[in-house]
Amino acid sequence: MTTFDEPFAEPEASTDEIFRATYLVLRDHGYVGVSIQRIADRTSLSKSTIYYHFDDKYDLLMQFSEELLTWYIDRLLLEREGNARESLDRLLDLVFLGETDDGVTFEEVFAPGYVATIMEMRAQAIRNPEMREYVSRTDEVIRERIATLLEAGIEDGSVRETETEATAAFLFLLLEGALILRLCEDDADWLEDARAAMDPYLAGLAPDR
C-alpha cells in the first residue's frame, strides 16, 4: 500500500458532503481559514442547510474531526494488510519516523489543516468543558481501536496474551506525545531514536516461540 485514499471522497448524504468540503477547506486554507461560507462554497448546499445540521463552526469541526479520526484509525489499524503487529509497527513508523516502510508519508495521511484543528481543540479543552468532553471521547475511541488491534493480534498469533486495555493506553500515550512533538518542533529527527528505543518493548509483545 503506497497510497492513502482521501476521506469522504464519495459523499452519499448531506453531512458527508459537508465533511468532504470541510476536509478540503482545512487542506487548502488551514484551521484559521475555516468558515461556514467557505465550506458551503465547496458543496451543493446552502449555509442554512449546514446550520440545520450543525449549531456553528465549532460543532461542525468537532463532529467532522470525530468522523475523520475514526476513518483514519480504521484504515491504519483495522483495514490492514498483514498481521496486527505489522499494522502497529506501521502506525508507529508513520508517527515517529514520518513514513511507513512502503512509502506512505505522514503528510499524505494527516492533512496539516486537520492536525492543526485537533491541536487547537486540545488547547481549548483546558478551559472549555464541551471541548474536553469531545477530546475525552475521541481519545477513548483511539484507545479502543488500539485495544481491538491487540486483540486481533492475539487471535492471529502476532501478539502474546496481554492486558489489551493497559497496553493500548500506553501505546496511545506514546503516539499522542510523538504526534504533538512532531508538529511543534522544526527538527523531529530525534524521534527516530525514540522509535528505535521502543523495539525492546514491542519485542516483548511477541508471543513465545
C-alpha positions as a Python dict, from the first residue, in 0.01 Angstrom:
ca = {
    (1, 'M'): (0, 0, 0),
    (2, 'T'): (177, 315, -119),
    (3, 'T'): (-124, 546, -143),
    (4, 'F'): (-382, 665, 103),
    (5, 'D'): (-732, 749, -18),
    (6, 'E'): (-885, 1084, 77),
    (7, 'P'): (-1176, 1076, 324),
    (8, 'F'): (-1536, 1137, 223),
    (9, 'A'): (-1433, 1112, -143),
    (10, 'E'): (-1776, 982, -248),
    (11, 'P'): (-2031, 1152, -20),
    (12, 'E'): (-2371, 986, -10),
    (13, 'A'): (-2553, 1218, 233),
    (14, 'S'): (-2559, 1590, 308),
    (15, 'T'): (-2343, 1551, 616),
    (16, 'D'): (-2085, 1354, 416),
    (17, 'E'): (-2078, 1631, 156),
    (18, 'I'): (-2027, 1889, 433),
    (19, 'F'): (-1749, 1680, 587),
    (20, 'R'): (-1584, 1644, 247),
    (21, 'A'): (-1595, 2021, 195),
    (22, 'T'): (-1461, 2078, 547),
    (23, 'Y'): (-1168, 1848, 472),
    (24, 'L'): (-1091, 2039, 152),
    (25, 'V'): (-1112, 2378, 322),
    (26, 'L'): (-880, 2262, 600),
    (27, 'R'): (-640, 2121, 345),
    (28, 'D'): (-633, 2438, 135),
    (29, 'H'): (-671, 2712, 396),
    (30, 'G'): (-576, 2564, 732),
    (31, 'Y'): (-762, 2591, 1060),
    (32, 'V'): (-770, 2973, 1070),
    (33, 'G'): (-922, 2981, 721),
    (34, 'V'): (-1225, 2766, 805),
    (35, 'S'): (-1563, 2936, 775),
    (36, 'I'): (-1915, 2815, 712),
    (37, 'Q'): (-1921, 3022, 393),
    (38, 'R'): (-1605, 2860, 257),
    (39, 'I'): (-1743, 2518, 341),
    (40, 'A'): (-2075, 2598, 172),
    (41, 'D'): (-1890, 2720, -138),
    (42, 'R'): (-1736, 2372, -175),
    (43, 'T'): (-2075, 2196, -161),
    (44, 'S'): (-2406, 2200, -348),
    (45, 'L'): (-2570, 2310, -23),
    (46, 'S'): (-2661, 2646, 127),
    (47, 'K'): (-2529, 2790, 452),
    (48, 'S'): (-2874, 2743, 604),
    (49, 'T'): (-2859, 2372, 526),
    (50, 'I'): (-2523, 2346, 704),
    (51, 'Y'): (-2667, 2528, 1005),
    (52, 'Y'): (-2958, 2282, 1000),
    (53, 'H'): (-2710, 2002, 1066),
    (54, 'F'): (-2464, 2187, 1294),
    (55, 'D'): (-2505, 2458, 1556),
    (56, 'D'): (-2197, 2652, 1449),
    (57, 'K'): (-1848, 2614, 1304),
    (58, 'Y'): (-1711, 2455, 1620),
    (59, 'D'): (-1990, 2199, 1641),
    (60, 'L'): (-1919, 2112, 1278),
    (61, 'L'): (-1545, 2082, 1340),
    (62, 'M'): (-1596, 1860, 1643),
    (63, 'Q'): (-1826, 1620, 1460),
    (64, 'F'): (-1607, 1629, 1149),
    (65, 'S'): (-1293, 1556, 1349),
    (66, 'E'): (-1453, 1262, 1525),
    (67, 'E'): (-1567, 1112, 1194),
    (68, 'L'): (-1232, 1174, 1028),
    (69, 'L'): (-1037, 1035, 1320),
    (70, 'T'): (-1239, 715, 1311),
    (71, 'W'): (-1185, 695, 934),
    (72, 'Y'): (-808, 734, 974),
    (73, 'I'): (-774, 486, 1257),
    (74, 'D'): (-986, 220, 1087),
    (75, 'R'): (-772, 236, 774),
    (76, 'L'): (-443, 249, 958),
    (77, 'L'): (-521, -24, 1209),
    (78, 'L'): (-826, -232, 1129),
    (79, 'E'): (-848, -237, 747),
    (80, 'R'): (-496, -365, 730),
    (81, 'E'): (-264, -577, 522),
    (82, 'G'): (-57, -830, 713),
    (83, 'N'): (-96, -922, 1077),
    (84, 'A'): (-189, -698, 1368),
    (85, 'R'): (168, -648, 1489),
    (86, 'E'): (269, -528, 1143),
    (87, 'S'): (-16, -277, 1149),
    (88, 'L'): (101, -148, 1486),
    (89, 'D'): (457, -110, 1358),
    (90, 'R'): (321, 73, 1056),
    (91, 'L'): (135, 325, 1271),
    (92, 'L'): (435, 383, 1497),
    (93, 'D'): (662, 433, 1196),
    (94, 'L'): (418, 681, 1045),
    (95, 'V'): (402, 898, 1359),
    (96, 'F'): (760, 861, 1486),
    (97, 'L'): (951, 839, 1156),
    (98, 'G'): (712, 1030, 929),
    (99, 'E'): (690, 746, 676),
    (100, 'T'): (599, 378, 657),
    (101, 'D'): (815, 108, 503),
    (102, 'D'): (604, 113, 187),
    (103, 'G'): (641, 487, 135),
    (104, 'V'): (321, 636, 280),
    (105, 'T'): (420, 968, 440),
    (106, 'F'): (280, 1142, 745),
    (107, 'E'): (175, 1436, 526),
    (108, 'E'): (-20, 1208, 292),
    (109, 'V'): (-224, 1067, 577),
    (110, 'F'): (-268, 1361, 813),
    (111, 'A'): (-361, 1682, 632),
    (112, 'P'): (-189, 1977, 806),
    (113, 'G'): (-514, 2169, 848),
    (114, 'Y'): (-680, 1873, 1016),
    (115, 'V'): (-392, 1817, 1255),
    (116, 'A'): (-388, 2187, 1345),
    (117, 'T'): (-760, 2160, 1419),
    (118, 'I'): (-701, 1874, 1660),
    (119, 'M'): (-423, 2069, 1833),
    (120, 'E'): (-644, 2375, 1867),
    (121, 'M'): (-925, 2168, 2013),
    (122, 'R'): (-690, 2015, 2266),
    (123, 'A'): (-577, 2362, 2370),
    (124, 'Q'): (-939, 2474, 2410),
    (125, 'A'): (-1020, 2165, 2616),
    (126, 'I'): (-815, 2305, 2904),
    (127, 'R'): (-1086, 2564, 2975),
    (128, 'N'): (-1387, 2450, 2770),
    (129, 'P'): (-1586, 2162, 2927),
    (130, 'E'): (-1765, 2083, 2600),
    (131, 'M'): (-1436, 2057, 2414),
    (132, 'R'): (-1289, 1848, 2696),
    (133, 'E'): (-1578, 1607, 2660),
    (134, 'Y'): (-1511, 1584, 2288),
    (135, 'V'): (-1137, 1527, 2333),
    (136, 'S'): (-1200, 1263, 2601),
    (137, 'R'): (-1444, 1084, 2373),
    (138, 'T'): (-1212, 1079, 2072),
    (139, 'D'): (-916, 968, 2282),
    (140, 'E'): (-1125, 680, 2410),
    (141, 'V'): (-1210, 585, 2053),
    (142, 'I'): (-840, 564, 1963),
    (143, 'R'): (-755, 356, 2270),
    (144, 'E'): (-1042, 119, 2192),
    (145, 'R'): (-921, 81, 1833),
    (146, 'I'): (-567, 3, 1951),
    (147, 'A'): (-705, -249, 2202),
    (148, 'T'): (-909, -408, 1922),
    (149, 'L'): (-592, -437, 1714),
    (150, 'L'): (-408, -604, 2001),
    (151, 'E'): (-696, -848, 2046),
    (152, 'A'): (-675, -927, 1676),
    (153, 'G'): (-302, -982, 1722),
    (154, 'I'): (-368, -1234, 1997),
    (155, 'E'): (-608, -1410, 1761),
    (156, 'D'): (-368, -1415, 1465),
    (157, 'G'): (-69, -1513, 1676),
    (158, 'S'): (138, -1196, 1629),
    (159, 'V'): (81, -1066, 1984),
    (160, 'R'): (111, -1260, 2310),
    (161, 'E'): (-164, -1270, 2570),
    (162, 'T'): (-162, -931, 2739),
    (163, 'E'): (-381, -677, 2917),
    (164, 'T'): (-501, -515, 2598),
    (165, 'E'): (-657, -207, 2756),
    (166, 'A'): (-347, -120, 2959),
    (167, 'T'): (-115, -185, 2664),
    (168, 'A'): (-338, 22, 2435),
    (169, 'A'): (-332, 309, 2686),
    (170, 'F'): (49, 303, 2696),
    (171, 'L'): (82, 291, 2318),
    (172, 'F'): (-171, 573, 2283),
    (173, 'L'): (34, 786, 2523),
    (174, 'L'): (347, 728, 2314),
    (175, 'L'): (170, 800, 1986),
    (176, 'E'): (-3, 1114, 2110),
    (177, 'G'): (317, 1252, 2257),
    (178, 'A'): (510, 1185, 1937),
    (179, 'L'): (235, 1343, 1727),
    (180, 'I'): (232, 1663, 1931),
    (181, 'L'): (611, 1692, 1935),
    (182, 'R'): (639, 1622, 1561),
    (183, 'L'): (401, 1909, 1492),
    (184, 'C'): (556, 2157, 1734),
    (185, 'E'): (925, 2123, 1653),
    (186, 'D'): (1126, 2216, 1345),
    (187, 'D'): (1359, 1920, 1384),
    (188, 'A'): (1192, 1596, 1486),
    (189, 'D'): (1471, 1364, 1367),
    (190, 'W'): (1538, 1264, 1728),
    (191, 'L'): (1206, 1079, 1719),
    (192, 'E'): (1388, 815, 1512),
    (193, 'D'): (1597, 730, 1819),
    (194, 'A'): (1282, 720, 2031),
    (195, 'R'): (1122, 483, 1781),
    (196, 'A'): (1426, 254, 1792),
    (197, 'A'): (1415, 256, 2174),
    (198, 'M'): (1063, 115, 2157),
    (199, 'D'): (1175, -204, 1982),
    (200, 'P'): (1260, -399, 2302),
    (201, 'Y'): (916, -321, 2444),
    (202, 'L'): (747, -423, 2119),
    (203, 'A'): (955, -741, 2108),
    (204, 'G'): (807, -821, 2448),
    (205, 'L'): (461, -819, 2291),
    (206, 'A'): (559, -1102, 2057),
    (207, 'P'): (434, -1448, 2155),
    (208, 'D'): (677, -1700, 2298),
    (209, 'R'): (804, -1938, 2035),
}
